[in-house]
């Protein structure tokens, strides 16, 4: 049975939501007929819904607390969930990889070009999420202007092709290198910053980049952008539209595999260990003799490299770019991919990227409510699983005592 205190809390929440939604849910103005329609039944529905949902929410929180207590092991650590166990089970890794690769290779032959385009866009954001995962997930440096490096790569390809006639494959390493250079230029003046101050500076860098592209018309085309960007070719071969869509999809599959391979090797390297040490305790990291400046510069440069590469592919995929494609919301989406998937987890970021891009697209049938559903799902996810879909597992080394020597 519910206590009087819980009923009182639910009643206050219902009244508060009824007050907040009154202008939207109750008042309906018809400007043509100059009439106002009062829909009082909507207020009743809001009150009943919030009243019932508040009980359900508290019950879910109560069960979460009870479940955490039961899942705690004797050493005080939390037991891994289903996805965590599946990702760490060596018997399932190879079959799962084979199944995923088989589905990925057959996917373009089973769906229409629109579905292929949406999946290609999702894979581009997966690469962006993996790149940001280096900066945020591995090194612990909050970057809210990551989309600026994405824009640098895209505009590098568009401008070099427009003025110098360079092709996609020539611009791909140049775009990645230019983004890395901008990452170093951003990191140099902010090496001493951390936390909120670092986030504000990177946010300003992203907005400055967008404003420059929007107002420097002679250089970037201004708000109109750049059109007619050629799609990626294959040794000079020309493709039809459907063939080009399929080709870019397979190109993104290769880019994702390459990104996962390189980042996985970086995680297990000396540099990757230095990133983790910097994330956990910056002072202790410096006290252990790690060059903090070089570690931060490498994180920003490598993270920006993948954003620049994704930007070049995005420009070829879209054949048109303008500053509206690189707003602050894009940085928020990429950061949400990292947080949702699990900071520091490669597999988690891949899943997070697919969910963040594909889910809103497949919810278009419910109209404007799709973002409401998506936002509610994100809130529930962050409350009940703040560590993300797949939590990054830190490797531990144990020193075994040599009994023979003893």
N, C-alpha and C positions, 0 to 999 in steps of 0.2 A: 504494500500500500504506500501511496505517496504521502509525505508529510505536509502539514499546513505551510511550512516554510517553502517547500518546493512549489506548491501551488501558487503561493504569493509571488515567487520569482517568475514563474511562467506567465502569470497574469500581468505583471509589470512589463515583461518583454513583449507580450502581445499588444498592450496599450501603446507602448513606445513605437512599435513597428506600424501600427494603425495610424499613428500621428504622422510618422515619417512618409508613409506611402499615400496619405490622404490626397494630395494634389494630383498624383498620377493615377491612382486606382479609382477614385470617386468622381472627380471633376472631369467632364468631357466637353470641350468647347467645339461648336460647329461654326466656323467663321463665315460660311456662306449664308446660313440661315440666321446667324447671330443669336444662337440659342445655347443654353448650358444644360447638359444632361447630368443628373445626379445619380450615380450608381452606388447606392448605399450597400447593396448586397456584396460588393467587392470588399468593402471594409470588413464585413462579417467573415468572409472567406479568409482574409489575411489574418484576422485575429484568431480564428480557430486553427488555421494552419500553423502559425507561429506558436501558439499555446501547446499544440500537440508535438511540434518539432522540438521545442525546448526540453520536454520530458525525454524524448528519444535521444537528444544530444547528450544530456546528462547521464543517461543510462549507458550510452556508448563510451563516454569518458570513464565511467565507473568500471565497466568491463575491461577497458584498456588498462587501467591501473591494477585490477585484479590479475589480468593476464600477464602483465609485466612481472608481478611478484611471483607468479607460478613459473615463469620462464627463466627466472634468474638461476644460474647454476651455483654450485657451491663456492666457486672462486669469485662470485659476484659479477660475472659478465653475463650479458644477455645471449640467449640461444639464438642462432640464426634462423631466419624464416625460410619458407619454401623456396623462393627464388634464390636466396643466398646459398642454400644447400645445393640446389641444382647447378648454380654457377661454379661452385667449388668442388663438385663431384667429378673426379678425373674420368670415371667410366662414361659419363654423359657428355663430356666436352666434344670428343671427336664425332660421335653420331649426331649430336646437335649441330655442329658446324657443317657436316655433310648435308643434313636436311635443310639448313638455312641456305647454303650455297645452291642446292638443287632448286629450291623455291625461287631464289633470286634470279637464277639463270632462265628459268621457265616463265617467270612472271610476265615479261613483255609479250609472250606468245599466247597468253591466256586472257588478257584484258585489252581494253581499248586504249588509244593514244592518250586520252585525258588522264586515265589512271596512271599511265607510265609517267606523264609529266608531273603529276602530284607526287609520285614516289621519288622522282628525280629531285624535286625541290626538297623533299624530306631528307634525302641523302646529302644534299648540300648543307642543310642545317645540322646534320649529324657531324659532318667534317668541322663545321664552325663550333659545335659544342665540344668536340674533342680538342680543338685548338684552345678554346677558352678554359677547358678543364686543366690544361697545363698551368695557366696563370692562377685560376681560382682554386681548383681542386687540389693541385699538387703543391704550388708555392704559397697558396693562401693569400694572394693579392687580389683584392676586389677591383675588377675593371668594369665600369659601367659605360665605357666608350669603345667597346670592342668592335662595334659595327663600323668604326672609322677605318680600320684596317681592311675590312671587307670592301668598303668603298674604294680604298686605294688600289686594291687589286683589280676591281671591275673597271675603274677609270683608266688604269694603266693600259689594259688591253684595248679599251675603246679608243683612247687617244693615240696610242702607237699605231693601231690599225688605220685610223682615220688620216693621220698626218704622214706616216712613214710606210704604210702598207704591210706591216708585220703581221704574220699569221698567228693562229692560236698557240701552237706549240712553241713558237719563239717567245711569245709574251707570257707563257705560263711561268717559267722560272724568273722572268723579269718582274712580273707582278708579285710573286712570292718574295723576291728580294727587296722590292720597294716597300712592301708592307713590313718586312723585318727591319728595314732602315727606319721607318716611321716608329716602329715599336721601340727601337733603341733611343730615338730622339725624344719620345715621350718618357721613357724610363729615366733618362739621365737627370733631369731636374727634380724628380720626385723620389729619389732613392731613400731619402730620410723620412718620407711620409708613410703612414700606415692607417688602417681602419677607415673611418669616415672621411678623413681628409684625402686619402688616396682615392676613394670612390668619387668625391666631388671633383677632383682634378681630372680624372679620367672621363667623367661625365662631361666636363667642360671641353675636353679635347674632342670628344665625339661630336658635340654640338658645333664647335668651331669648324670642324671639317665639313659638316653638312652645310653650314651657312656660307663658307667659302665657295663650295661647289655650286650653291644656289645663286650667288651674287656675282661670281666671276664668269660672266657670260662668254667672254672671248676665249677663255681657257677651257671651260667645261660644258659650254652650251647653256648654262644657267638652268632655270626651272624646266626648260624644254627637254634638256637631256641630249643624249646622243642616240641616233637611230641607225639601223642598217649594220649592226655589228655582225660579222659573219660567224656562223656556227663552227664548231670544231670539225676539222677535216681529217682524213686518214690517207696520208701519202698522196695528197692532191686529188683524191677521189671525191666526186660530188654525190650528195645524197638527196633523195626526195624528203619531204617534210616528215613523213612517218618513219623513214629510215634514219633521219637525223635525230629524231626523238629517241628512237631505240638505241642509237649509237651513243648519245650523251648519257643515257641511263647506264649502259655497260661501262662507260668511262667513269661514272660516279661510283659504280661498284668497285672498280679498280682503285679509285682514289680513297675510298673508305678503307679497303683492305690495306693499302699502303700506309694510311694514317694510323690505323690500329697497330700495325707492325712496328712502325717507328716509335710511337708513343709508348708501347709496351716495352720496347728495348730501352727507352729513356727512363721509364719508371724503375727498372732494375739496374740502372747504371749508377755510377758515383754521383752524377749530376742530379738524378732523380732522388737519391737519398738526401742530397743537400736541399732540394726543394721541400721535401717532407720535414726536414729539420727546421727550415725557415718558417714553415707553416705552423709547426707545433710551438716553437719558442725561439723568437728572433734573437734574444739576448744570449741564450744558451748556444744557439747556432754559431754566433760570432765568437763566443768564448771557446768553442771547440776548434777554432782556427779556420772556419769556412769564410771565404771572401763573400760577404753579404752582397756587395755591389755587383760582382760578376754573376752571382746566382740570380739576382733580380733581373739583370739585363738579359741573361739567357732565357729566363721564363717569358719576358715580354717579347723578345725577338722571335723565339720559336713559336709561341702562341700566335703572334701576328703573321708568321710565315704561312700557317695553314689557313688563316683568314684571307690572306692575299690570294692564295691558290684557289680557294673557294670563290672569291670574287671574280677571278678570271673566268672560271667555269660558269658562274652565274651570268656574266655578261654574254658569253657565247650561247648559253641556254635560252636567255630571254630575248636576245638580239636588240634590246633597248634598255637603257638605264637612265635614271634621273635622280636627283637628290632625295625624292620622296621614298625611294627604295631603301634608304639608309638612315632612317629616323631612330630616335631613342628607343622606340618600342621594339625595334629589331634587336637591340642590345638586351632589352628585358626578356624577350623570347629566348635568346641564346642562353642567357643566365638561368632562366627557368628550366631549360633543358638540362643544364648541369646539376641544378639543385634537385629537380624531380628525379633524375636518374640516379643520383648519388655522387657527391663530390669526390673525385679521385678514382671513380670506378669507370673503366672503359665500357664494359658491357652495359652498365646502367645508363651511361650517357647515350649510347646507341638506342636503347629502348626509349629513353626520354625524348630523344629527337624525333623518333617515329611517332610517338604518342602526341607530342606537342604540335606537330604539323598535320598529321593525318586525321586526328580526332576532330578538330574544328571543321575540316573539309567534309568529312562524312556526316557531320551534324548540320549541314546547310539546309537539310529538309525541314528542320524545325524552326527555321527563320532566325529571328532576333534572339530567341531563347537559347540558341546554341552557345553563345558566349556566357550566358547566365549559368547554364549547366556546366560548362567548362570551368568557370571560375569557382563554382561550388565544389566541383571535383578536386580542384587544386587545393582549396582550403581544407577539405577533409583529408587529403593526402598529407599535407604539411602538419596537420594536428596529430594524426594517428601514425604517421611514419615519417618523421622529420629527417631521418637519415637517408631517405630516398628509396627508390625501388630496390637497388642492389648496393649495399654498403661496401665501401672500399675496405678491404682487409689488409691490415699492415702485417708484413712478414716479420717473424721473430726468429732469432737464432738462439739455440740452446747449446751450452757447452757441457758435454758429457764428461764426467769424471773418468779418468783412465784408471780402472781398478787394478790392472796388471802392474802398472807403474807404482801404485800405492803398496 
